[in-house]
Amino acid sequence: MVRKQLILGFILSLALVVFSWPVVQQAQASCGAVTCFVVIGSQQQVPQEGLLTVNAIYNYTPMRLLDGTNGVIPAVDQAERQMILDHHQETRTITQQATLDLNYGLTERFGLQLTLPYMWRTHKHIDGLGEDGTDGSGAPTNFSADGIGDLRVGLKYNVLPTLRSMVVLGFGVYLPTGNTHAHDSANLVMESPTQLGRGQVGVNPTIYQTYELIPHRLNQFASASYRHTFRNNDGYQFGDEYMLNAGLNVVTTSWLVLTGQVNYRYLVHDNFSSSLLQSAPVGTPGGAEPTVIDPLIQNRAVPTTGSTYYAFTPGFQVGLGQLIESNLTNMTSLYFFAQIPFERDSNNNLAQGTSYIFGLTRSFQMTNPS
């Protein structure tokens, strides 16, 4: 039974992205940011009645330009409701995220989940192409912010609770608790995709499945999720997100589980309610103001957002309670993953690189099952 709990307690879906108090200033850019995502069963499964499972997770997600891309992307000026094509050039983004994930078994089948992220994000780009500098080469600009991201609250229902299998349906809601108006090094408000919060409510249905191919030794798992975020007050709407994950867990000893999984994420283009302008070419003496293409403010796809991402993620989990028997280590485990991309398309924007996830899971029996 302990081995079974160890297997089921090792899998995850972590996907959290980026993005609220009002400030009227200019926003310059359409830079994007993401966080890595893997499957950890203690996040997806429904704990037994009265059991509280706590995940403390840290992930490190770098983003860089892919070979053959130049990173020249539009600006998103939220204050003036303008999208300015070819306005700046991306350099890099690094996101670090610490997540507190709480799962509580309301009954043997129903569970409540609360996920609270805290982010540290740094970003660099060259701003004002064709506009700033003696030859319109732009100005190096930095952005740095830290704080709480968007809180997720969800309910889960175990449709198929058997000795060897589990199917869990979930539905979560993202609440706009993250800051959406942090400033860059030029004291301008950064664009929505780089902020810590999205600035609007999002919905997130999920499904998770696992089956023991060899009891207490080998099990497979799969998960799928969808996120839709509504348009925020700055006229920006984040593109829908689709994620699929599948993998295997192998119990090598009573305290060590090895895992391998394949992760897929598809992000639809973001959308911005704005007019449309074009930056002057780089090399313009003294720089020049952008040219208006269409003054009408209407919903427009942001062309360099949206992406496709495939990764292979090896990892392992150490069951501390099985390795060292004590009250401190009881129902406690540590895990580590490295998410390694093998195919990416980021529409000339920054792309997620190899990312790392460290975590600790601890369960507490809060009430006696009825």
C-alpha positions in Angstrom: 0.0 0.0 0.0 2.9 2.3 0.8 4.5 1.6 -2.6 1.2 2.3 -4.3 0.9 5.7 -2.5 4.5 6.4 -3.4 3.7 5.8 -7.1 0.5 7.7 -7.1 2.1 10.5 -5.2 4.6 11.2 -7.9 3.3 12.9 -11.0 2.2 16.6 -11.7 0.8 19.2 -13.9 2.3 22.5 -13.3 1.6 25.2 -15.7 1.4 28.6 -14.8 2.0 31.6 -17.0 2.4 35.2 -16.6 0.7 38.6 -15.7 -3.4 44.6 -11.0 -3.7 48.0 -9.9 -4.4 50.8 -12.3 -1.6 53.1 -13.6 -1.8 55.2 -16.7 1.6 55.0 -18.4 3.0 53.7 -21.6 3.8 50.0 -22.2 6.4 49.2 -24.7 6.6 45.6 -26.0 4.9 42.2 -26.6 7.6 40.1 -24.9 6.3 36.8 -23.6 7.1 34.6 -20.6 6.2 31.1 -19.6 7.0 28.6 -16.8 7.9 24.9 -17.1 5.2 22.3 -16.6 5.4 18.6 -15.7 3.1 16.0 -14.1 3.3 15.2 -10.4 0.6 12.9 -9.2 0.2 14.5 -5.8 -1.1 17.6 -7.7 -3.5 15.7 -10.0 -4.9 13.0 -7.7 -7.6 13.3 -5.1 -6.3 12.6 -1.6 -8.2 10.3 0.6 -10.8 11.9 2.8 -9.4 14.2 5.5 -5.8 14.0 4.0 -4.0 17.3 3.2 -1.2 17.0 0.7 1.2 19.9 0.5 3.6 20.4 -2.5 6.3 23.0 -2.2 7.8 23.4 -5.7 10.5 25.5 -7.2 11.1 25.8 -11.0 13.7 27.7 -13.1 12.7 28.5 -16.6 15.1 30.3 -19.0 13.9 31.7 -22.4 16.2 32.6 -25.4 16.1 33.1 -29.1 16.2 30.0 -31.3 18.7 29.7 -34.1 17.5 31.4 -37.3 15.3 33.9 -35.5 16.2 37.6 -34.8 13.6 38.3 -32.0 12.2 41.5 -33.6 8.6 41.7 -32.4 5.8 44.3 -32.0 5.3 46.7 -29.1 2.1 46.6 -27.2 1.3 50.1 -26.0 -1.6 49.5 -23.6 -2.1 53.1 -22.5 -2.5 54.4 -26.1 -4.0 51.1 -27.4 -1.4 50.8 -30.1 0.4 47.8 -31.6 3.6 48.9 -33.2 5.2 46.3 -35.6 9.0 45.6 -35.5 9.4 47.9 -32.5 11.9 46.0 -30.4 14.3 43.0 -30.2 14.1 40.3 -27.6 17.2 39.2 -25.6 16.2 36.9 -22.8 13.8 36.2 -20.0 14.4 34.1 -16.9 11.5 33.1 -14.6 11.9 31.5 -11.2 8.8 30.4 -9.4 8.1 29.0 -6.0 4.6 27.4 -5.7 2.6 26.3 -2.7 0.1 23.7 -3.8 -2.5 22.4 -1.4 -4.7 19.4 -2.1 -7.4 18.3 0.4 -9.7 15.2 0.3 -13.2 16.4 1.0 -14.5 12.9 0.4 -13.0 9.7 -1.1 -13.8 11.1 -4.5 -14.0 14.9 -4.2 -10.9 17.0 -3.6 -10.2 20.7 -3.3 -7.0 22.3 -4.7 -5.4 25.7 -4.0 -2.2 26.8 -6.0 -0.4 29.9 -5.1 2.7 30.9 -7.1 5.4 33.5 -6.2 7.5 34.6 -9.1 10.8 36.3 -9.8 11.2 37.5 -13.4 14.0 39.3 -15.3 13.8 40.4 -18.9 16.0 42.2 -21.4 15.3 43.6 -24.8 16.3 46.5 -27.2 13.4 49.0 -27.2 12.4 51.6 -29.8 13.8 50.1 -33.0 13.7 52.8 -35.8 12.8 55.4 -33.1 15.5 55.7 -30.4 19.2 56.3 -30.9 21.1 58.3 -33.5 20.5 55.6 -36.2 17.2 54.1 -34.8 19.1 51.1 -33.3 17.0 51.3 -30.2 17.8 51.5 -26.5 18.7 48.5 -24.2 15.9 48.1 -21.6 15.7 45.8 -18.5 12.7 44.6 -16.6 12.6 42.9 -13.2 9.7 42.1 -10.9 8.8 39.7 -8.1 5.6 38.9 -6.3 2.5 36.7 -6.1 1.2 35.4 -9.4 -2.4 34.4 -10.2 -4.0 32.2 -7.6 -5.7 29.0 -8.9 -8.7 27.4 -7.0 -10.0 24.0 -8.3 -12.3 21.1 -7.6 -11.4 17.5 -8.6 -13.5 14.3 -8.9 -12.2 10.8 -9.0 -14.3 9.1 -11.6 -12.6 5.7 -11.5 -11.1 4.8 -8.1 -9.9 1.2 -8.3 -6.9 -0.6 -6.9 -4.9 -0.2 -10.2 -6.4 2.8 -11.9 -7.6 6.4 -11.5 -9.3 8.9 -13.6 -9.7 12.4 -12.2 -11.7 15.2 -13.7 -10.9 18.8 -12.5 -12.0 22.3 -13.0 -10.0 25.3 -11.9 -10.4 29.1 -11.9 -7.4 31.5 -12.1 -8.0 34.6 -10.0 -6.2 37.9 -11.1 -4.1 38.3 -8.0 -0.8 38.9 -9.8 0.6 42.4 -10.5 0.0 43.7 -14.1 1.5 47.1 -14.0 5.2 46.7 -13.0 7.7 49.1 -14.6 10.8 48.6 -16.6 14.2 50.4 -16.3 12.8 53.3 -18.3 10.0 53.7 -15.7 7.4 52.6 -18.2 4.8 49.9 -17.6 5.8 46.7 -19.2 3.4 44.9 -21.6 0.9 42.3 -20.3 2.7 39.1 -21.4 5.8 39.8 -19.2 3.9 40.8 -16.1 3.4 38.5 -13.1 -0.4 38.3 -13.6 -2.8 38.1 -16.5 -5.2 40.8 -15.1 -8.3 38.7 -15.7 -10.1 35.6 -14.6 -9.3 32.3 -16.4 -10.9 28.9 -16.5 -9.0 25.6 -16.5 -10.6 22.2 -17.0 -8.3 19.2 -16.6 -8.2 15.4 -16.8 -5.7 13.0 -15.3 -5.4 9.2 -15.7 -3.1 6.6 -14.3 -2.9 2.8 -14.5 -0.6 0.2 -12.9 0.8 -1.9 -15.7 2.8 -4.0 -13.2 1.4 -3.7 -9.7 3.7 -1.9 -7.3 6.4 -1.7 -10.0 5.4 0.1 -13.2 2.6 2.5 -14.0 1.7 4.8 -16.8 0.0 8.2 -16.5 -1.4 10.9 -18.8 -3.0 14.3 -18.4 -4.6 17.0 -20.5 -5.6 20.6 -19.7 -7.0 23.7 -21.3 -6.9 27.3 -20.2 -9.0 30.2 -21.4 -8.4 33.7 -20.0 -10.8 36.6 -20.6 -9.7 40.0 -21.9 -8.2 42.3 -19.3 -8.9 46.0 -18.7 -5.9 46.9 -20.8 -7.5 45.4 -23.8 -5.2 42.4 -23.8 -6.3 38.7 -24.0 -3.9 35.8 -23.6 -4.2 33.1 -26.1 -5.8 29.8 -25.1 -3.4 27.1 -23.8 -3.6 23.3 -24.5 -1.3 20.9 -22.7 -0.9 17.1 -23.1 1.5 14.9 -21.0 2.2 11.2 -20.8 4.8 9.1 -19.1 5.9 6.1 -17.0 6.9 5.6 -13.4 9.2 2.8 -12.4 9.6 1.8 -8.7 13.2 0.6 -8.4 13.2 0.2 -4.6 10.8 1.0 -1.8 12.1 4.6 -1.6 13.2 5.5 -5.2 10.9 6.0 -8.2 12.3 6.9 -11.7 10.1 8.7 -14.2 10.1 9.8 -17.8 7.4 11.9 -19.5 6.7 13.7 -22.7 5.2 17.1 -22.5 3.4 19.1 -25.2 2.1 22.7 -25.0 0.3 24.7 -27.7 -0.4 28.4 -27.1 -2.8 30.3 -29.4 -1.9 33.9 -30.5 -2.6 36.6 -27.9 -5.1 39.2 -28.9 -4.9 43.0 -28.4 -7.6 45.7 -28.9 -5.6 48.4 -30.6 -4.7 50.5 -33.6 -1.8 49.3 -35.9 1.5 51.1 -36.6 4.8 50.3 -38.2 8.2 51.2 -36.8 10.7 53.1 -39.0 13.6 50.9 -40.4 16.7 50.5 -38.3 19.3 52.9 -39.7 17.0 55.8 -40.0 19.1 58.9 -39.1 18.0 60.3 -35.8 15.1 57.8 -35.7 11.5 58.5 -36.7 8.1 58.1 -35.3 6.1 55.0 -36.2 3.8 55.2 -39.3 0.1 54.6 -38.8 -1.2 51.7 -40.8 -4.7 51.5 -39.4 -6.0 54.0 -36.8 -9.1 51.9 -36.0 -9.0 50.3 -32.6 -10.1 46.7 -33.0 -9.2 43.2 -31.8 -5.9 42.1 -33.5 -3.8 38.9 -33.1 -0.4 39.7 -31.8 1.7 38.0 -34.5 4.8 36.9 -32.6 2.9 35.3 -29.7 1.7 31.8 -29.6 4.0 28.8 -29.6 4.4 25.0 -29.9 6.6 23.2 -27.4 7.6 19.5 -27.1 9.9 18.3 -24.3 11.2 15.1 -22.7 11.3 15.2 -18.9 13.3 12.6 -16.9 13.1 12.8 -13.1 13.1 10.9 -9.9 11.4 10.8 -6.5 12.8 9.8 -3.1 10.4 8.6 -0.5 11.9 9.9 2.7 9.5 7.9 4.9 10.7 4.7 3.2 14.4 5.7 3.3 14.4 6.9 6.9 11.6 6.0 9.3 10.7 8.8 11.6 7.9 11.2 12.4 9.6 13.9 10.5 9.9 11.9 7.3 6.6 10.1 7.4 4.5 10.6 4.2 7.2 12.9 2.8 9.1 12.7 -0.5 11.5 14.8 -2.6 11.5 15.0 -6.4 13.5 16.5 -9.2 12.8 17.0 -13.0 14.7 18.4 -15.9 12.5 19.5 -18.8 14.5 19.2 -22.0 12.9 20.6 -25.2 13.3 18.6 -28.5 11.1 20.7 -30.8 9.9 24.3 -30.5 8.3 27.0 -32.6 8.0 30.4 -31.0 7.0 32.7 -33.9 10.3 34.7 -33.8 9.9 35.3 -30.1 11.8 33.9 -27.1 11.5 30.1 -26.6 11.6 28.1 -23.4 15.0 26.4 -22.8 15.9 23.5 -20.6 14.1 24.0 -17.3 14.5 22.5 -13.8 11.9 21.6 -11.1 12.6 20.7 -7.5 9.9 19.8 -5.0 8.8 18.4 -1.7 5.6 16.6 -0.9 4.2 16.1 2.6 0.9 14.7 3.6 -1.0 15.3 6.9 -4.1 13.3 8.1 -6.3 16.2 9.3 -9.5 14.2 10.1 -10.4 10.6 10.4 -12.2 9.3 7.3 -15.9 8.7 7.8 
